[in-house]
């Protein structure tokens, strides 16, 4: 349609103006939430993603309160916080950002630089890019595209270790008298993450030459770190496949024949049947940007890795 690009452009301008309006109201925390040297409150850490929240909880010594304020059911990467929520970030003792373009609202809001740690900064020479600019929606936060930087950095588990080390360093700087406890807690987390990394390195060897599909373009760091050949679509696990989806899937399978497809969540039975008819099996591999309904980050990632081990015959499939 001829006029559609102009409408889309107008929509983007409106979203940007809305974002600026919200953060403009939160430029400065009101006096009743200002940090005070004599306050009797726990050391508070605010995070923009569940992985960062999990890393902080694993590394932090006792008495630290870690807050991940994104409501359930909302993708944290595209969450637009209220002015009140931004003020809560501003009042925190430590603010953990992911970097790589994650949580774009942080580029508009004024956050206290001396208390902000961008955990992925310096962990690699350059971030990967997501060239996909198809706009779509999942959840109540409106439409978005995955163009620009790829931001699920923690799916490279060595990069995740680096991000966790930034959190460790920030805690040590704030609480030098608790350095030993913080370091020991970090080392336990590091062992868990490197175990996942080692298992995926074995998957990489076993998967040599195999191709994978993905329901969403969120696996760039996973593919890059472990040498996986992944091509992505834009499919939601809770939605039925449309005729256009099926045509796109068939066209992609002609160019990129694959027997396995990664999904952020279990797709509908009808979707699984349509894939099975094409010789494609489902692997649930949750990026865990949001807190899981059960278990924690480590449990989710172990289940994710087990799915890939099953696909590559490194372990027996359930």
C-alpha positions as a printed Julia matrix, in Angstrom:
318×3 Matrix{Float64}:
  0.0     0.0    0.0
  1.38    3.36  -1.02
  0.66    5.28   2.17
  1.8     2.6    4.64
  5.45    3.72   5.06
  4.27    7.2    6.12
  1.85    5.74   8.67
  4.57    3.49  10.1
  6.97    6.42  10.29
  4.33    8.49  12.11
  3.78    5.64  14.54
  7.49    5.47  15.32
  7.6     9.24  15.92
  4.61    8.96  18.27
  6.27    6.14  20.22
  9.48    8.14  20.52
  7.59   11.23  21.73
  5.7     9.1   24.26
  8.97    7.65  25.55
 10.5    11.11  25.86
  7.43   12.4   27.67
  7.59    9.59  30.22
 11.28    9.92  30.95
 11.13   13.72  31.02
  8.85   13.4   34.04
 11.54   11.31  35.75
 14.61   13.46  35.17
 15.06   13.98  38.89
 13.89   11.85  41.78
 11.58   13.71  44.18
 12.97   14.5   47.65
 11.17   11.63  49.37
 13.07    9.04  47.3
 16.45   10.78  47.17
 19.32    8.67  48.47
 20.44    9.69  51.91
 23.68    8.81  53.61
 21.87    8.14  56.89
 18.93    6.09  55.61
 18.23    2.78  57.3
 17.47    0.69  54.23
 19.15   -2.29  52.54
 21.59   -1.82  49.68
 19.27   -1.89  46.66
 20.11   -3.09  43.15
 17.78   -2.54  40.17
 18.16   -4.57  36.98
 16.68   -4.4   33.47
 16.58   -8.15  32.76
 16.05  -11.37  34.64
 19.51  -12.81  33.81
 21.14   -9.77  35.41
 18.85  -10.14  38.4
 19.84  -13.8   38.75
 23.56  -13.02  38.43
 23.26  -10.25  41.03
 21.4   -12.5   43.47
 24.03  -15.21  43.07
 26.95  -12.82  43.6
 25.56  -10.4   46.19
 26.39  -10.89  49.86
 23.65  -11.0   52.47
 21.58   -7.88  53.06
 21.44   -6.82  49.4
 18.0    -6.38  47.83
 17.87   -7.14  44.09
 14.83   -5.73  42.26
 13.72   -6.72  38.77
 10.65   -4.49  38.29
  9.4    -5.55  34.84
  5.83   -6.9   35.2
  5.17  -10.55  34.4
  4.18  -11.22  30.8
  6.11   -8.24  29.37
  9.31   -8.56  27.36
 11.89   -6.58  29.38
 13.8    -5.66  26.23
 10.86   -3.53  25.03
  9.31   -2.51  28.36
  8.43    1.18  28.71
  8.56    2.0   32.43
  6.38    4.62  34.07
  7.86    7.79  35.52
  7.51    6.27  38.99
  9.43    3.15  37.91
 12.23    5.28  36.48
 12.46    7.22  39.73
 12.88    3.94  41.58
 15.81    3.1   39.31
 17.27    6.55  39.95
 17.07    6.03  43.72
 18.8     2.62  43.67
 22.3     2.13  45.07
 23.32    0.19  41.94
 21.71   -0.01  38.49
 22.58   -2.95  36.28
 22.07   -2.48  32.54
 22.74   -5.11  29.91
 24.04   -2.91  27.1
 24.03   -3.86  23.39
 20.79   -1.93  22.88
 18.81   -3.83  25.51
 16.07   -1.85  27.32
 16.04    1.11  24.96
 14.3     3.34  27.47
 17.63    3.66  29.28
 18.91    5.72  26.36
 16.27    8.39  27.09
 16.13    8.43  30.88
 18.63   10.27  33.04
 20.25    7.72  35.34
 23.03    8.51  37.86
 26.19    7.53  35.97
 28.19    6.83  39.11
 25.77    4.05  40.07
 25.21    2.52  36.6
 27.05   -0.61  35.43
 26.61   -1.53  31.75
 27.53   -5.17  32.21
 28.24   -6.15  28.6
 30.52   -3.2   27.87
 34.06   -4.36  27.24
 33.11   -8.03  27.16
 33.7    -8.33  23.42
 35.22   -6.16  20.7
 31.91   -5.53  18.97
 28.31   -6.57  19.4
 26.41   -8.58  16.81
 23.71   -7.03  14.69
 20.17   -8.1   14.02
 19.36   -7.11  10.46
 15.7    -8.11  10.71
 13.36   -5.1   10.58
  9.99   -6.87  10.42
  7.67   -5.19  12.95
  5.54   -7.46  15.13
  4.03   -7.66  18.59
  4.14  -10.11  21.49
  2.71   -8.89  24.76
  1.08   -5.54  25.61
  4.06   -3.28  24.89
  3.15   -2.56  21.27
  4.92   -3.42  18.03
  8.68   -3.54  17.68
 11.41   -4.78  15.37
 14.63   -6.67  16.1
 16.79   -4.49  13.84
 19.95   -2.89  15.21
 22.15   -4.6   17.78
 21.39   -8.13  18.89
 21.03   -7.96  22.65
 20.58  -11.43  24.18
 24.28  -11.41  25.0
 24.04  -13.88  27.88
 23.31  -16.76  25.46
 27.06  -16.81  24.92
 27.89  -18.22  28.34
 31.44  -16.88  28.36
 30.01  -13.43  27.72
 27.57  -14.11  30.57
 30.55  -14.85  32.84
 32.07  -11.51  31.83
 28.8    -9.72  32.62
 28.65  -11.44  36.01
 32.25  -10.36  36.69
 31.25   -6.73  36.12
 28.58   -7.19  38.78
 31.14   -8.75  41.12
 33.49   -5.82  40.64
 30.7    -3.33  41.34
 29.79   -5.07  44.6
 33.43   -5.23  45.7
 33.83   -1.52  44.99
 30.77   -0.73  47.1
 31.52   -3.28  49.86
 35.29   -3.89  49.94
 35.1    -5.45  53.42
 33.0    -8.27  51.92
 35.26   -8.98  48.97
 35.99  -12.61  49.91
 32.32  -13.55  50.2
 31.47  -11.79  46.94
 34.37  -13.46  45.12
 33.44  -16.92  46.37
 29.83  -16.46  45.3
 30.95  -15.27  41.88
 33.23  -18.28  41.45
 30.32  -20.65  42.12
 28.23  -18.87  39.47
 31.17  -18.89  37.06
 31.51  -22.69  37.42
 27.83  -23.16  36.58
 28.01  -20.91  33.52
 31.23  -22.47  32.22
 29.7   -25.92  32.61
 26.92  -24.82  30.25
 29.53  -23.35  27.91
 31.46  -26.62  27.84
 28.34  -28.63  27.08
 27.45  -26.31  24.2
 30.97  -26.61  22.81
 30.32  -30.37  22.59
 26.98  -29.64  20.91
 28.84  -27.5   18.4
 31.1   -30.41  17.47
 28.19  -32.84  17.19
 26.09  -30.37  15.19
 28.72  -29.74  12.53
 26.9   -29.34   9.22
 23.42  -29.42  10.77
 21.08  -26.5   10.21
 18.54  -25.11  12.65
 15.52  -22.85  12.39
 14.37  -20.43  15.09
 10.95  -18.99  15.75
 12.42  -15.57  16.59
 15.65  -13.65  15.87
 17.03  -13.79  19.42
 19.73  -16.47  19.13
 22.53  -14.5   17.44
 25.03  -14.85  20.31
 24.2   -18.53  20.77
 24.86  -19.16  17.07
 28.03  -17.06  16.99
 29.58  -18.51  20.16
 28.9   -22.16  19.36
 29.08  -22.25  15.58
 25.41  -23.05  15.0
 23.75  -22.37  11.65
 20.42  -20.75  12.57
 17.87  -18.99  10.35
 14.99  -17.16  12.04
 11.32  -16.46  11.39
  8.8   -14.36  13.36
  6.46  -16.86  14.99
  4.83  -16.75  18.42
  4.37  -20.02  20.35
  0.85  -19.08  21.49
 -0.42  -18.17  18.0
 -1.71  -20.4   15.2
  0.34  -20.48  12.01
 -1.24  -18.35   9.3
 -1.13  -19.26   5.62
  1.56  -16.62   5.16
  3.56  -18.19   8.02
  3.35  -21.6    6.37
  4.46  -20.21   3.0
  7.39  -18.41   4.63
  8.34  -21.56   6.52
  8.25  -23.7    3.38
 10.32  -21.17   1.43
 12.92  -21.04   4.19
 13.11  -24.83   4.42
 13.89  -24.99   0.7
 16.87  -22.7    1.21
 17.84  -23.86   4.7
 16.71  -27.47   5.22
 16.55  -28.2    8.94
 15.25  -30.96  11.2
 15.06  -28.9   14.39
 13.56  -25.54  15.3
 14.27  -23.44  18.41
 11.29  -21.86  20.15
 11.19  -19.42  23.07
  8.27  -21.4   24.49
  6.37  -24.57  23.59
  4.32  -23.89  20.43
  0.7   -24.96  19.98
  0.05  -28.64  19.15
 -1.22  -27.59  15.72
  2.08  -25.81  15.06
  4.06  -28.83  16.21
  1.99  -31.03  13.87
  2.61  -28.71  10.92
  6.34  -28.79  11.64
  6.38  -32.56  12.12
  4.71  -32.97   8.73
  7.75  -31.2    7.28
 10.22  -33.3    9.25
 10.98  -30.53  11.74
 11.11  -31.19  15.49
 10.71  -28.61  18.26
 13.38  -27.58  20.78
 12.26  -25.18  23.48
 15.19  -22.84  24.14
 14.04  -19.97  26.32
 16.3   -16.88  26.37
 14.96  -16.29  29.92
 14.87  -12.52  29.61
 11.83  -12.65  31.87
 11.59  -14.61  35.11
 10.39  -18.19  34.45
  7.17  -19.52  35.95
  9.16  -22.32  37.59
 12.79  -22.7   38.59
 15.48  -20.14  37.88
 17.9   -19.05  35.16
 20.27  -21.96  35.67
 17.51  -24.56  35.56
 16.07  -23.03  32.36
 19.47  -22.94  30.67
 20.26  -26.53  31.64
 16.95  -27.6   30.08
 17.75  -25.52  26.98
 21.15  -27.16  26.58
 19.69  -30.6   27.14
 17.3   -29.97  24.23
 20.22  -29.24  21.92
 22.1   -32.26  23.23
 19.07  -34.36  22.39
 18.9   -32.92  18.87
 22.55  -33.73  18.27
 22.26  -37.18  19.88
 24.61  -36.34  22.74
 21.95  -37.45  25.18
 18.84  -39.63  24.99
 15.69  -37.76  24.03
 12.79  -37.97  26.5
